[in-house]
Amino acid sequence: MLDQLLTPEALVGLLTLTLLEIVLGIDNIVFISILSAKLPKEDQAKARQWGLGLAVITRIIFLLSIGWIMRLENTLFTLGRGFSGKDLILILGGAFLIFKATKELHGKLEGEEHKSGPSKVATSLAAIVAQILVVDLVFSIDSVITAVGMVKQVEVMICAVIISVAIMLAFVGKLSDFVDAHPTIKVLALSFLLLIGANLIADGFGQHIPKGYTYFAMAFSLGIELFNIKARSKSAPVALRHNYPVEPDPEDLPRA
């Protein structure tokens, strides 16, 4: 078995699929970063680790159930056009992303800041992990179907998933800190989730939008915003609302 994995064809497939998994995982990382930022600092890393850990588990389970995954593309019912299990998952997943992104945008810009005690934080952590799991399921199906179309050996697919998630885990903390430090990037990331959710719904209804267009739009707008951040680096960024209590600045406390 090891000899089959070390063939030039398998190694090229592993490298290509790993890179593709990282690109496809950008959506998931953005979502995890946004959700984990709702928690206190001491719980954010834990939420990110749980999120990416669940992503590995769901992808491996789906890879070991390739026959079931491929049957998701069979038509379940017809309503103007045929709808498969995959279509329904994409539509529901896209609607969930749009709902969450819209709710987060409202909370950051117009919502009220909430005070929470220790029990509320624990509940919030469980809720965040549950939401990450839902989106992991949606992104995992797309990832697994892509992997099946590129590589034949399940072992190579599993290795690519593990390597790609390990790489993402190494950088997700820095990405989350950067997003949290720059409010405009956070709003832009939520806008990306709206765009991704719309793409998933369109795919579910049979209107495929090439991912290259979406990623180009995201990369272009991100590049413009990074230029803007560099240009206004001396001015303080606007403050978005938080869903967790923020420690006051010692300089702002009254002096005795």
Accessible surface in RSA format (square Angstrom, percent):
REM  Atomic radii and reference values for relative SASA: ProtOr
REM  Chains: A
REM  Algorithm: Lee & Richards
REM  Probe-radius: 1.40
REM  Slices: 20
REM RES _ NUM      All-atoms   Total-Side   Main-Chain    Non-polar    All polar
REM                ABS   REL    ABS   REL    ABS   REL    ABS   REL    ABS   REL
RES MET A   1   156.06  80.8 112.40  74.4  43.66 104.0  89.02  75.7  67.05  88.8
RES LEU A   2   120.14  66.9 114.45  81.9   5.69  14.3 115.61  81.2   4.53  12.2
RES ASP A   3   117.78  82.5 111.03 110.5   6.74  15.9  36.00  84.7  81.78  81.6
RES GLN A   4   114.34  63.9 112.09  81.9   2.25   5.4  30.89  65.7  83.45  63.3
RES LEU A   5    37.44  20.9  32.66  23.4   4.78  12.0  32.66  22.9   4.78  12.9
RES LEU A   6   104.64  58.3  89.19  63.8  15.45  38.8  89.65  63.0  14.99  40.3
RES THR A   7    52.29  37.2  49.43  50.1   2.87   6.8  48.33  64.9   3.97   6.0
RES PRO A   8   107.10  78.1 102.76  93.7   4.33  15.8 107.09  88.4   0.00   0.0
RES GLU A   9   150.13  86.2 136.91 103.6  13.22  31.5  58.61 113.4  91.52  74.7
RES ALA A  10     3.96   3.6   0.18   0.3   3.78   8.6   3.16   4.5   0.80   2.1
RES LEU A  11    81.47  45.4  76.85  55.0   4.62  11.6  77.29  54.3   4.18  11.3
RES VAL A  12    97.03  63.8  95.27  86.3   1.76   4.2  96.93  84.2   0.10   0.3
RES GLY A  13    15.09  18.6   0.00   N/A  15.09  18.6  14.51  39.8   0.58   1.3
RES LEU A  14    38.89  21.7  38.89  27.8   0.00   0.0  38.89  27.3   0.00   0.0
RES LEU A  15   113.99  63.5 110.32  78.9   3.67   9.2 113.80  79.9   0.19   0.5
RES THR A  16    59.49  42.3  56.54  57.3   2.95   7.0  43.10  57.9  16.39  24.8
RES LEU A  17     0.08   0.0   0.08   0.1   0.00   0.0   0.08   0.1   0.00   0.0
RES THR A  18     9.14   6.5   9.14   9.3   0.00   0.0   8.21  11.0   0.93   1.4
RES LEU A  19   102.73  57.2 101.76  72.8   0.97   2.4 102.00  71.6   0.73   2.0
RES LEU A  20    53.59  29.8  50.51  36.1   3.08   7.7  52.97  37.2   0.62   1.7
RES GLU A  21     4.69   2.7   2.85   2.2   1.84   4.4   0.38   0.7   4.31   3.5
RES ILE A  22    40.23  22.9  40.23  30.0   0.00   0.0  40.23  29.0   0.00   0.0
RES VAL A  23    59.81  39.4  59.81  54.2   0.00   0.0  59.81  52.0   0.00   0.0
RES LEU A  24    15.79   8.8  12.16   8.7   3.63   9.1  12.16   8.5   3.63   9.8
RES GLY A  25     0.62   0.8   0.00   N/A   0.62   0.8   0.58   1.6   0.04   0.1
RES ILE A  26    70.70  40.2  70.50  52.5   0.20   0.5  70.70  50.9   0.00   0.0
RES ASP A  27    10.79   7.6  10.79  10.7   0.00   0.0   0.00   0.0  10.79  10.8
RES ASN A  28     2.66   1.8   2.66   2.6   0.00   0.0   1.02   2.5   1.64   1.6
RES ILE A  29    14.16   8.1  14.16  10.6   0.00   0.0  14.16  10.2   0.00   0.0
RES VAL A  30    17.32  11.4  15.97  14.5   1.34   3.2  17.32  15.0   0.00   0.0
RES PHE A  31     1.97   1.0   1.97   1.2   0.00   0.0   1.97   1.2   0.00   0.0
RES ILE A  32     0.00   0.0   0.00   0.0   0.00   0.0   0.00   0.0   0.00   0.0
RES SER A  33     1.66   1.4   0.60   0.8   1.06   2.4   0.60   1.3   1.06   1.5
RES ILE A  34     2.29   1.3   1.87   1.4   0.42   1.0   1.88   1.4   0.41   1.1
RES LEU A  35     0.84   0.5   0.84   0.6   0.00   0.0   0.84   0.6   0.00   0.0
RES SER A  36     0.35   0.3   0.35   0.5   0.00   0.0   0.00   0.0   0.35   0.5
RES ALA A  37     4.37   4.0   3.43   5.3   0.94   2.1   4.03   5.7   0.35   0.9
RES LYS A  38    36.61  17.9  31.61  19.4   5.00  11.9  10.44   9.4  26.17  27.9
RES LEU A  39     1.36   0.8   1.36   1.0   0.00   0.0   1.36   1.0   0.00   0.0
RES PRO A  40    17.59  12.8  16.87  15.4   0.72   2.6  17.59  14.5   0.00   0.0
RES LYS A  41   125.21  61.1 110.46  67.8  14.75  35.1  92.93  83.6  32.28  34.4
RES GLU A  42   132.83  76.3 103.28  78.1  29.55  70.4  65.54 126.8  67.29  54.9
RES ASP A  43    16.37  11.5  16.37  16.3   0.00   0.0   0.00   0.0  16.37  16.3
RES GLN A  44     7.49   4.2   7.49   5.5   0.00   0.0   1.96   4.2   5.53   4.2
RES ALA A  45    43.27  39.8  42.34  65.3   0.93   2.1  42.89  60.4   0.38   1.0
RES LYS A  46    94.61  46.2  91.95  56.4   2.67   6.3  48.11  43.3  46.50  49.5
RES ALA A  47     0.00   0.0   0.00   0.0   0.00   0.0   0.00   0.0   0.00   0.0
RES ARG A  48    23.94  10.1  23.94  12.2   0.00   0.0   1.18   1.6  22.76  13.8
RES GLN A  49   104.58  58.5  96.86  70.8   7.73  18.4  24.17  51.5  80.41  61.0
RES TRP A  50   139.24  55.9 134.13  64.9   5.11  12.0 120.33  64.2  18.91  30.7
RES GLY A  51     0.00   0.0   0.00   N/A   0.00   0.0   0.00   0.0   0.00   0.0
RES LEU A  52     1.00   0.6   1.00   0.7   0.00   0.0   1.00   0.7   0.00   0.0
RES GLY A  53    30.74  37.9   0.00   N/A  30.74  37.9  29.10  79.8   1.65   3.7
RES LEU A  54    27.32  15.2  26.49  18.9   0.84   2.1  26.49  18.6   0.84   2.3
RES ALA A  55     1.26   1.2   1.26   1.9   0.00   0.0   1.26   1.8   0.00   0.0
RES VAL A  56    29.52  19.4  29.52  26.7   0.00   0.0  29.52  25.7   0.00   0.0
RES ILE A  57    93.83  53.4  91.79  68.4   2.03   4.9  93.75  67.5   0.07   0.2
RES THR A  58    11.48   8.2  10.41  10.6   1.07   2.5  11.48  15.4   0.00   0.0
RES ARG A  59     6.88   2.9   6.88   3.5   0.00   0.0   1.36   1.9   5.52   3.3
RES ILE A  60    38.64  22.0  38.64  28.8   0.00   0.0  38.64  27.8   0.00   0.0
RES ILE A  61    93.63  53.3  92.26  68.7   1.37   3.3  93.46  67.3   0.17   0.5
RES PHE A  62    20.63  10.3  20.63  12.8   0.00   0.0  20.63  12.5   0.00   0.0
RES LEU A  63     1.89   1.1   0.41   0.3   1.48   3.7   0.41   0.3   1.48   4.0
RES LEU A  64   122.95  68.5  88.10  63.0  34.85  87.6  91.91  64.5  31.04  83.5
RES SER A  65    41.04  34.7  32.99  44.0   8.06  18.6  19.49  41.5  21.55  30.2
RES ILE A  66    38.21  21.7  35.67  26.6   2.54   6.1  35.67  25.7   2.54   6.9
RES GLY A  67    42.89  52.9   0.00   N/A  42.89  52.9  33.47  91.8   9.43  21.1
RES TRP A  68   115.02  46.2 112.07  54.2   2.94   6.9  85.36  45.5  29.65  48.1
RES ILE A  69     0.00   0.0   0.00   0.0   0.00   0.0   0.00   0.0   0.00   0.0
RES MET A  70    71.36  37.0  64.93  43.0   6.43  15.3  65.20  55.4   6.17   8.2
RES ARG A  71   143.38  60.2 135.24  68.9   8.14  19.4  57.93  79.2  85.45  51.8
RES LEU A  72    22.34  12.4  19.77  14.1   2.57   6.5  22.25  15.6   0.09   0.2
RES GLU A  73    77.16  44.3  56.09  42.4  21.07  50.2  20.82  40.3  56.34  46.0
RES ASN A  74    85.48  58.9  80.70  78.0   4.77  11.5  27.44  66.0  58.04  56.1
RES THR A  75    88.99  63.3  60.03  60.9  28.96  69.0  29.02  39.0  59.97  90.7
RES LEU A  76   113.55  63.2  79.13  56.6  34.42  86.5  82.01  57.6  31.54  84.9
RES PHE A  77    88.46  44.3  79.85  49.5   8.60  22.4  88.46  53.6   0.00   0.0
RES THR A  78   101.74  72.4  73.58  74.6  28.16  67.1  51.23  68.8  50.51  76.4
RES LEU A  79   136.26  75.9 122.36  87.5  13.89  34.9 124.75  87.6  11.51  31.0
RES GLY A  80    90.08 111.1   0.00   N/A  90.08 111.1  44.71 122.7  45.36 101.6
RES ARG A  81    84.14  35.3  77.23  39.4   6.91  16.4  51.75  70.7  32.39  19.6
RES GLY A  82    27.66  34.1   0.00   N/A  27.66  34.1  10.68  29.3  16.98  38.0
RES PHE A  83    11.77   5.9  11.77   7.3   0.00   0.0  11.77   7.1   0.00   0.0
RES SER A  84     9.06   7.7   8.20  10.9   0.85   2.0   3.93   8.4   5.13   7.2
RES GLY A  85     7.47   9.2   0.00   N/A   7.47   9.2   7.02  19.3   0.44   1.0
RES LYS A  86    42.42  20.7  42.42  26.0   0.00   0.0   9.91   8.9  32.52  34.6
RES ASP A  87    17.41  12.2  17.41  17.3   0.00   0.0   0.00   0.0  17.41  17.4
RES LEU A  88    60.98  34.0  60.88  43.6   0.10   0.2  60.98  42.8   0.00   0.0
RES ILE A  89    47.63  27.1  45.55  33.9   2.08   5.0  47.03  33.9   0.61   1.6
RES LEU A  90     8.21   4.6   8.21   5.9   0.00   0.0   8.21   5.8   0.00   0.0
RES ILE A  91    30.07  17.1  30.07  22.4   0.00   0.0  30.07  21.7   0.00   0.0
RES LEU A  92   125.82  70.1 120.99  86.6   4.83  12.1 121.27  85.2   4.55  12.2
RES GLY A  93     4.71   5.8   0.00   N/A   4.71   5.8   3.00   8.2   1.71   3.8
RES GLY A  94     0.00   0.0   0.00   N/A   0.00   0.0   0.00   0.0   0.00   0.0
RES ALA A  95    46.84  43.1  40.67  62.8   6.17  14.0  43.12  60.7   3.72   9.8
RES PHE A  96    49.58  24.8  44.51  27.6   5.08  13.2  49.33  29.9   0.26   0.7
RES LEU A  97     1.59   0.9   1.50   1.1   0.09   0.2   1.50   1.1   0.09   0.2
RES ILE A  98    55.76  31.7  55.76  41.5   0.00   0.0  55.76  40.2   0.00   0.0
RES PHE A  99   119.12  59.6 112.73  69.8   6.39  16.6 118.51  71.9   0.60   1.7
RES LYS A 100     9.60   4.7   9.59   5.9   0.01   0.0   4.82   4.3   4.78   5.1
RES ALA A 101     0.36   0.3   0.00   0.0   0.36   0.8   0.35   0.5   0.00   0.0
RES THR A 102    73.96  52.6  73.22  74.2   0.74   1.8  65.29  87.7   8.66  13.1
RES LYS A 103   116.25  56.7 107.44  65.9   8.81  21.0  65.77  59.2  50.49  53.8
RES GLU A 104     7.97   4.6   6.33   4.8   1.64   3.9   3.66   7.1   4.30   3.5
RES LEU A 105    30.93  17.2  30.74  22.0   0.19   0.5  30.87  21.7   0.06   0.2
RES HIS A 106   105.16  57.5  97.58  67.8   7.58  19.4  67.91  70.0  37.25  43.3
RES GLY A 107    19.70  24.3   0.00   N/A  19.70  24.3  18.08  49.6   1.62   3.6
RES LYS A 108     5.13   2.5   3.30   2.0   1.82   4.3   2.80   2.5   2.33   2.5
RES LEU A 109    98.30  54.7  75.17  53.8  23.14  58.2  77.25  54.3  21.05  56.6
RES GLU A 110   128.65  73.9 104.71  79.2  23.94  57.0  30.74  59.5  97.91  79.9
RES GLY A 111    12.80  15.8   0.00   N/A  12.80  15.8  12.60  34.6   0.20   0.4
RES GLU A 112   133.99  76.9 126.69  95.8   7.30  17.4  43.34  83.8  90.65  74.0
RES GLU A 113   101.22  58.1  77.24  58.4  23.99  57.1  23.12  44.7  78.10  63.8
RES HIS A 114    95.92  52.4  90.13  62.6   5.80  14.8  51.87  53.5  44.05  51.3
RES LYS A 115   195.59  95.4 170.67 104.7  24.93  59.4 113.72 102.4  81.88  87.2
RES SER A 116    26.96  22.8   7.22   9.6  19.74  45.5  10.17  21.7  16.78  23.5
RES GLY A 117    36.70  45.3   0.00   N/A  36.70  45.3  27.06  74.3   9.64  21.6
RES PRO A 118   123.96  90.3 110.61 100.8  13.35  48.5 118.14  97.5   5.82  36.2
RES SER A 119    89.79  75.9  78.75 105.1  11.04  25.4  56.27 119.8  33.52  47.0
RES LYS A 120   104.10  50.8 100.80  61.8   3.30   7.9  69.43  62.5  34.67  36.9
RES VAL A 121    25.68  16.9  24.79  22.4   0.89   2.1  25.68  22.3   0.00   0.0
RES ALA A 122    63.75  58.6  51.48  79.4  12.26  27.9  57.22  80.6   6.52  17.3
RES THR A 123    89.10  63.4  83.22  84.4   5.88  14.0  62.06  83.4  27.04  40.9
RES SER A 124    35.56  30.0  30.94  41.3   4.62  10.6  19.04  40.5  16.52  23.1
RES LEU A 125    30.07  16.7  30.07  21.5   0.00   0.0  30.07  21.1   0.00   0.0
RES ALA A 126    65.60  60.3  52.29  80.7  13.31  30.3  59.96  84.4   5.63  14.9
RES ALA A 127    43.77  40.2  35.57  54.9   8.21  18.7  43.04  60.6   0.73   1.9
RES ILE A 128     4.97   2.8   4.97   3.7   0.00   0.0   4.97   3.6   0.00   0.0
RES VAL A 129    27.03  17.8  27.03  24.5   0.00   0.0  27.03  23.5   0.00   0.0
RES ALA A 130    54.59  50.2  49.12  75.8   5.47  12.4  53.40  75.2   1.19   3.2
RES GLN A 131    37.64  21.0  36.78  26.9   0.87   2.1  15.41  32.8  22.23  16.9
RES ILE A 132     0.00   0.0   0.00   0.0   0.00   0.0   0.00   0.0   0.00   0.0
RES LEU A 133    64.98  36.2  64.98  46.5   0.00   0.0  64.98  45.6   0.00   0.0
RES VAL A 134    66.11  43.5  65.62  59.4   0.49   1.2  65.62  57.0   0.49   1.3
RES VAL A 135     1.89   1.2   1.85   1.7   0.04   0.1   1.89   1.6   0.00   0.0
RES ASP A 136     0.00   0.0   0.00   0.0   0.00   0.0   0.00   0.0   0.00   0.0
RES LEU A 137    72.07  40.1  72.07  51.6   0.00   0.0  72.07  50.6   0.00   0.0
RES VAL A 138     9.15   6.0   8.98   8.1   0.17   0.4   8.98   7.8   0.17   0.5
RES PHE A 139     9.86   4.9   7.41   4.6   2.46   6.4   7.65   4.6   2.21   6.3
RES SER A 140     0.00   0.0   0.00   0.0   0.00   0.0   0.00   0.0   0.00   0.0
RES ILE A 141     3.07   1.7   3.07   2.3   0.00   0.0   3.07   2.2   0.00   0.0
RES ASP A 142    28.15  19.7  28.08  27.9   0.07   0.2   4.85  11.4  23.30  23.2
RES SER A 143     1.28   1.1   0.98   1.3   0.30   0.7   0.54   1.2   0.74   1.0
RES VAL A 144     1.40   0.9   0.83   0.7   0.57   1.4   1.40   1.2   0.00   0.0
RES ILE A 145    29.17  16.6  24.71  18.4   4.45  10.7  24.71  17.8   4.45  12.1
RES THR A 146    36.80  26.2  28.43  28.8   8.36  19.9  23.25  31.2  13.54  20.5
RES ALA A 147     0.72   0.7   0.72   1.1   0.00   0.0   0.72   1.0   0.00   0.0
RES VAL A 148    29.73  19.6  26.72  24.2   3.01   7.3  26.72  23.2   3.01   8.2
RES GLY A 149    65.92  81.3   0.00   N/A  65.92  81.3  34.90  95.8  31.02  69.5
RES MET A 150    79.63  41.2  43.54  28.8  36.09  85.9  46.25  39.3  33.38  44.2
RES VAL A 151     9.01   5.9   5.36   4.8   3.65   8.8   8.49   7.4   0.52   1.4
RES LYS A 152   174.83  85.3 151.01  92.7  23.82  56.7 107.89  97.1  66.94  71.3
RES GLN A 153    57.69  32.3  52.52  38.4   5.17  12.3  27.34  58.2  30.35  23.0
RES VAL A 154    45.85  30.2  44.07  39.9   1.78   4.3  44.07  38.3   1.78   4.8
RES GLU A 155    65.52  37.6  63.69  48.2   1.83   4.3  25.72  49.7  39.80  32.5
RES VAL A 156     3.77   2.5   2.92   2.6   0.85   2.0   3.77   3.3   0.00   0.0
RES MET A 157     3.02   1.6   3.02   2.0   0.00   0.0   3.02   2.6   0.00   0.0
RES ILE A 158    34.97  19.9  34.97  26.1   0.00   0.0  34.97  25.2   0.00   0.0
RES CYS A 159    49.98  37.8  47.92  53.5   2.06   4.8   5.50  13.9  44.48  48.0
RES ALA A 160     0.00   0.0   0.00   0.0   0.00   0.0   0.00   0.0   0.00   0.0
RES VAL A 161     1.75   1.1   1.71   1.5   0.04   0.1   1.75   1.5   0.00   0.0
RES ILE A 162    83.59  47.6  82.31  61.3   1.29   3.1  82.31  59.3   1.29   3.5
RES ILE A 163    72.28  41.1  70.23  52.3   2.06   5.0  72.24  52.0   0.05   0.1
RES SER A 164     1.26   1.1   1.26   1.7   0.00   0.0   0.00   0.0   1.26   1.8
RES VAL A 165     7.46   4.9   7.46   6.8   0.00   0.0   7.46   6.5   0.00   0.0
RES ALA A 166    57.19  52.6  44.63  68.9  12.56  28.6  49.63  69.9   7.56  20.0
RES ILE A 167    68.58  39.0  65.22  48.6   3.36   8.1  68.54  49.4   0.04   0.1
RES MET A 168    11.06   5.7   8.86   5.9   2.20   5.2  10.92   9.3   0.14   0.2
RES LEU A 169    78.74  43.8  67.72  48.4  11.01  27.7  67.72  47.6  11.01  29.6
RES ALA A 170    70.52  64.8  39.22  60.5  31.30  71.2  50.88  71.6  19.64  52.0
RES PHE A 171   122.34  61.2 121.60  75.3   0.74   1.9 121.60  73.7   0.74   2.1
RES VAL A 172     3.49   2.3   3.48   3.2   0.01   0.0   3.49   3.0   0.00   0.0
RES GLY A 173    19.32  23.8   0.00   N/A  19.32  23.8  17.98  49.3   1.35   3.0
RES LYS A 174   153.06  74.7 145.10  89.0   7.96  18.9  95.43  85.9  57.62  61.4
RES LEU A 175    65.79  36.6  60.59  43.3   5.20  13.1  64.99  45.6   0.80   2.2
RES SER A 176     6.01   5.1   3.36   4.5   2.66   6.1   3.99   8.5   2.03   2.8
RES ASP A 177    74.63  52.3  70.40  70.1   4.23  10.0  27.76  65.3  46.87  46.7
RES PHE A 178    74.15  37.1  68.86  42.7   5.28  13.7  73.75  44.7   0.40   1.1
RES VAL A 179     8.47   5.6   8.47   7.7   0.00   0.0   8.47   7.4   0.00   0.0
RES ASP A 180    31.81  22.3  16.12  16.0  15.69  37.1   3.45   8.1  28.36  28.3
RES ALA A 181    62.12  57.1  39.70  61.3  22.41  51.0  51.02  71.8  11.10  29.4
RES HIS A 182    46.66  25.5  46.44  32.3   0.22   0.6  26.43  27.2  20.23  23.5
RES PRO A 183    14.81  10.8  14.14  12.9   0.67   2.4  14.81  12.2   0.00   0.0
RES THR A 184    50.85  36.2  45.20  45.8   5.65  13.5  45.87  61.6   4.98   7.5
RES ILE A 185     7.43   4.2   7.32   5.5   0.11   0.3   7.32   5.3   0.11   0.3
RES LYS A 186     4.48   2.2   4.48   2.7   0.00   0.0   0.81   0.7   3.67   3.9
RES VAL A 187    43.22  28.4  43.22  39.1   0.00   0.0  43.22  37.6   0.00   0.0
RES LEU A 188    36.29  20.2  34.75  24.9   1.54   3.9  36.04  25.3   0.25   0.7
RES ALA A 189     6.47   5.9   6.04   9.3   0.43   1.0   6.20   8.7   0.27   0.7
RES LEU A 190     0.23   0.1   0.23   0.2   0.00   0.0   0.23   0.2   0.00   0.0
RES SER A 191    44.17  37.3  39.39  52.6   4.77  11.0  22.57  48.1  21.59  30.3
RES PHE A 192    19.74   9.9  19.67  12.2   0.07   0.2  19.74  12.0   0.00   0.0
RES LEU A 193     1.96   1.1   1.96   1.4   0.00   0.0   1.96   1.4   0.00   0.0
RES LEU A 194    53.42  29.7  50.86  36.4   2.56   6.4  51.13  35.9   2.29   6.2
RES LEU A 195    65.54  36.5  60.76  43.5   4.78  12.0  65.06  45.7   0.48   1.3
RES ILE A 196     8.54   4.9   8.25   6.1   0.29   0.7   8.54   6.2   0.00   0.0
RES GLY A 197     0.00   0.0   0.00   N/A   0.00   0.0   0.00   0.0   0.00   0.0
RES ALA A 198    46.32  42.6  40.25  62.1   6.07  13.8  42.49  59.8   3.83  10.2
RES ASN A 199    18.54  12.8  18.39  17.8   0.15   0.4  10.74  25.8   7.80   7.5
RES LEU A 200     8.91   5.0   8.89   6.4   0.02   0.1   8.91   6.3   0.00   0.0
RES ILE A 201    44.45  25.3  44.45  33.1   0.00   0.0  44.45  32.0   0.00   0.0
RES ALA A 202    20.68  19.0  14.47  22.3   6.21  14.1  20.40  28.7   0.28   0.7
RES ASP A 203    31.41  22.0  22.23  22.1   9.18  21.7   7.80  18.4  23.61  23.5
RES GLY A 204     0.00   0.0   0.00   N/A   0.00   0.0   0.00   0.0   0.00   0.0
RES PHE A 205    92.49  46.3  89.83  55.6   2.66   6.9  89.83  54.5   2.66   7.6
RES GLY A 206    42.30  52.2   0.00   N/A  42.30  52.2  16.22  44.5  26.08  58.4
RES GLN A 207   123.35  69.0 119.87  87.6   3.49   8.3  41.78  88.9  81.57  61.9
RES HIS A 208   124.64  68.1  99.49  69.2  25.15  64.3  74.21  76.5  50.43  58.7
RES ILE A 209    64.76  36.9  61.80  46.0   2.95   7.1  62.48  45.0   2.28   6.2
RES PRO A 210    59.31  43.2  57.40  52.3   1.91   6.9  59.31  49.0   0.00   0.0
RES LYS A 211    67.65  33.0  63.41  38.9   4.25  10.1  45.10  40.6  22.55  24.0
RES GLY A 212    49.36  60.9   0.00   N/A  49.36  60.9  38.36 105.3  11.00  24.6
RES TYR A 213   154.20  72.0 147.92  84.2   6.28  16.3 103.69  77.9  50.51  62.3
RES THR A 214    10.70   7.6   7.33   7.4   3.37   8.0   8.85  11.9   1.85   2.8
RES TYR A 215    45.68  21.3  42.76  24.3   2.92   7.6  42.25  31.8   3.42   4.2
RES PHE A 216   142.32  71.2 136.69  84.7   5.63  14.6 141.60  85.9   0.71   2.0
RES ALA A 217    47.20  43.4  38.65  59.6   8.55  19.4  43.83  61.7   3.37   8.9
RES MET A 218    12.42   6.4  11.55   7.6   0.87   2.1  12.29  10.4   0.13   0.2
RES ALA A 219    64.58  59.4  50.69  78.2  13.89  31.6  56.15  79.1   8.44  22.3
RES PHE A 220   124.60  62.3 115.75  71.7   8.85  23.0 123.36  74.8   1.24   3.5
RES SER A 221    35.46  30.0  29.74  39.7   5.72  13.2  31.82  67.8   3.64   5.1
RES LEU A 222    63.18  35.2  63.18  45.2   0.00   0.0  63.18  44.4   0.00   0.0
RES GLY A 223    36.09  44.5   0.00   N/A  36.09  44.5  29.21  80.2   6.88  15.4
RES ILE A 224    88.09  50.1  87.64  65.3   0.45   1.1  87.83  63.2   0.26   0.7
RES GLU A 225    24.31  14.0  24.06  18.2   0.24   0.6   3.83   7.4  20.48  16.7
RES LEU A 226    76.65  42.7  71.19  50.9   5.46  13.7  71.52  50.2   5.13  13.8
RES PHE A 227   145.56  72.8 139.69  86.5   5.87  15.3 144.63  87.7   0.93   2.7
RES ASN A 228    52.15  36.0  50.35  48.7   1.80   4.3   5.28  12.7  46.87  45.3
RES ILE A 229    26.34  15.0  25.98  19.4   0.36   0.9  25.98  18.7   0.36   1.0
RES LYS A 230   160.20  78.2 150.31  92.2   9.90  23.6  95.31  85.8  64.89  69.1
RES ALA A 231    79.12  72.8  36.24  55.9  42.88  97.5  47.59  67.0  31.53  83.5
RES ARG A 232    96.24  40.4  87.21  44.5   9.03  21.5  55.87  76.4  40.36  24.5
RES SER A 233    80.47  68.0  46.92  62.6  33.54  77.3  34.52  73.5  45.95  64.4
RES LYS A 234   212.16 103.5 172.56 105.9  39.60  94.3 122.63 110.4  89.53  95.4
RES SER A 235    66.67  56.3  48.90  65.3  17.77  40.9  50.39 107.3  16.28  22.8
RES ALA A 236    94.45  86.8  61.66  95.2  32.78  74.6  66.98  94.3  27.47  72.8
RES PRO A 237    83.77  61.1  59.85  54.6  23.92  86.9  68.71  56.7  15.07  93.6
RES VAL A 238   102.29  67.3  91.24  82.6  11.05  26.6  99.03  86.0   3.27   8.9
RES ALA A 239   101.35  93.2  64.22  99.1  37.13  84.5  70.37  99.1  30.98  82.1
RES LEU A 240    18.57  10.3  10.84   7.8   7.73  19.4  11.80   8.3   6.76  18.2
RES ARG A 241    98.64  41.4  96.21  49.0   2.43   5.8  14.49  19.8  84.15  51.0
RES HIS A 242    43.88  24.0  43.79  30.4   0.10   0.2  22.98  23.7  20.90  24.3
RES ASN A 243    44.19  30.5  33.29  32.2  10.90  26.2  11.92  28.7  32.27  31.2
RES TYR A 244    23.44  10.9  20.47  11.6   2.97   7.7  14.10  10.6   9.34  11.5
RES PRO A 245    70.59  51.4  51.04  46.5  19.55  71.1  59.45  49.1  11.14  69.2
RES VAL A 246    89.32  58.8  63.79  57.8  25.53  61.5  66.19  57.5  23.13  62.7
RES GLU A 247   152.56  87.6 136.29 103.1  16.27  38.7  64.11 124.0  88.44  72.2
RES PRO A 248    82.15  59.9  62.03  56.5  20.13  73.2  72.50  59.9   9.65  60.0
RES ASP A 249    74.69  52.3  64.64  64.3  10.05  23.8  21.91  51.6  52.78  52.6
RES PRO A 250   102.65  74.8  91.07  83.0  11.58  42.1  91.36  75.4  11.28  70.1
RES GLU A 251   128.48  73.8 106.96  80.9  21.52  51.2  45.95  88.9  82.53  67.4
RES ASP A 252   114.60  80.3  82.92  82.5  31.68  74.9  30.13  70.9  84.47  84.2
RES LEU A 253    90.60  50.5  83.58  59.8   7.02  17.7  83.63  58.7   6.97  18.8
RES PRO A 254   127.20  92.7  96.65  88.1  30.55 111.0 108.03  89.2  19.17 119.1
RES ARG A 255   194.97  81.9 158.95  81.0  36.03  85.8  72.43  99.0 122.55  74.3
RES ALA A 256   154.60 142.1  71.12 109.8  83.48 189.9 110.48 155.6  44.12 116.9
END  Absolute sums over single chains surface
CHAIN  1 A    14061.0      11918.4       2142.7      10014.8       4046.3
END  Absolute sums over all chains
TOTAL         14061.0      11918.4       2142.7      10014.8       4046.3
